[in-house]
Amino acid sequence: MGGIEPNRIAMDVEQVSAVAAYYRRSSLVLDAVADDLAAHDFGRWARAGAGPDAAASLGPSAATYAELSASLSARLRSQSRAAAVLARNLRDSAIGMADGDAHAAGEISHATPAAEAAPR
């Protein structure tokens, strides 16, 4: 099993922390893109730049672009939240494992001197 005993948990805390940081940064980027999309009036070119005849024919396109932008922004926000939750859970898991290892190491080191002093 690749050097890991069955029924044991192994975690590379540094690697998990790096993955958590990646997802946190991804969350921030997705949120920034969603903000940018929400701040722009997509489809404005189809309404504002067109003459009277063109405005009538391009109007539906403008509405479609606006709906598409709003839908994309909502999806990006949802993915941003999911990435943030994943990052937090990964980080918390890595911290929990590291803390558990530190606690177990402390318990073992306290028990070891007494075990060495016992007659054999």
C-alpha positions in Angstrom: 0.0 0.0 0.0 2.9 2.4 -0.8 4.5 2.2 2.6 1.3 3.2 4.5 -0.1 0.7 6.9 -3.8 -0.3 6.5 -6.2 1.6 8.8 -3.8 4.5 9.1 -4.4 8.0 7.8 -1.6 9.9 6.1 -1.8 13.5 5.0 0.8 15.8 3.6 -0.4 18.9 5.5 1.8 21.3 3.5 0.3 20.0 0.2 -3.3 20.2 1.6 -2.6 23.7 2.8 -1.3 24.6 -0.7 -4.4 23.2 -2.3 -6.6 25.1 0.1 -4.7 28.3 -0.7 -5.3 27.7 -4.4 -9.0 27.3 -3.9 -9.1 30.4 -1.8 -7.4 32.4 -4.5 -9.8 30.8 -7.1 -12.7 31.9 -5.0 -11.5 35.5 -4.9 -10.9 35.5 -8.7 -14.4 34.1 -9.4 -15.9 36.7 -7.2 -14.0 39.5 -8.8 -15.1 38.4 -12.3 -18.7 38.1 -11.1 -18.5 41.7 -9.8 -17.0 42.9 -13.1 -19.8 41.2 -15.1 -22.5 42.7 -12.8 -21.0 46.2 -13.1 -21.2 46.3 -16.9 -24.2 46.8 -19.1 -23.8 44.0 -21.6 -25.7 44.5 -24.7 -25.6 48.3 -24.4 -24.0 48.4 -27.8 -27.1 46.9 -29.3 -29.3 49.6 -27.8 -27.2 52.8 -27.7 -25.1 52.7 -30.9 -27.9 51.6 -33.2 -30.1 54.0 -35.2 -33.9 53.9 -35.0 -34.2 51.0 -37.4 -31.4 49.0 -36.0 -32.5 49.5 -32.4 -35.7 47.6 -33.1 -33.8 44.7 -34.7 -31.0 44.6 -32.1 -33.1 45.1 -29.0 -33.7 41.3 -28.5 -30.0 40.7 -28.7 -29.4 43.4 -26.0 -31.8 41.6 -23.7 -30.2 38.3 -24.4 -26.7 39.6 -23.6 -28.0 41.2 -20.4 -29.7 37.9 -19.3 -26.6 35.9 -20.2 -24.4 38.2 -18.2 -26.6 38.1 -15.2 -26.8 34.2 -15.4 -23.0 33.9 -15.8 -22.4 36.3 -12.8 -24.7 34.3 -10.6 -23.0 31.0 -11.6 -19.6 32.5 -10.9 -20.7 33.7 -7.5 -22.0 30.2 -6.7 -18.7 28.7 -7.8 -16.9 31.3 -5.7 -18.8 30.3 -2.6 -18.2 26.6 -3.2 -14.5 27.2 -3.7 -14.3 29.2 -0.5 -16.1 26.5 1.5 -13.8 23.8 0.0 -10.7 26.0 0.9 -11.9 26.5 4.4 -12.7 22.7 4.9 -9.3 21.7 3.5 -7.5 24.2 5.7 -9.5 23.1 8.8 -8.7 19.5 8.0 -5.0 20.2 7.6 -4.9 22.2 10.9 -6.9 19.4 12.7 -4.5 16.8 11.5 -1.4 18.8 12.4 -2.8 19.6 15.8 -3.7 15.9 16.3 -0.2 14.8 15.3 1.3 17.4 17.7 -0.9 16.2 20.5 -0.1 12.5 19.8 3.6 13.3 19.7 3.4 15.1 23.0 1.5 12.1 24.6 4.1 9.7 23.2 7.1 11.8 24.4 5.6 11.9 27.9 5.1 8.2 27.9 8.5 7.3 26.4 10.8 8.3 29.4 8.8 6.1 31.8 8.9 3.2 29.4 12.7 3.5 29.1 13.1 3.6 32.9 11.1 0.4 33.4 13.2 -2.8 33.9 13.4 -5.2 31.0 
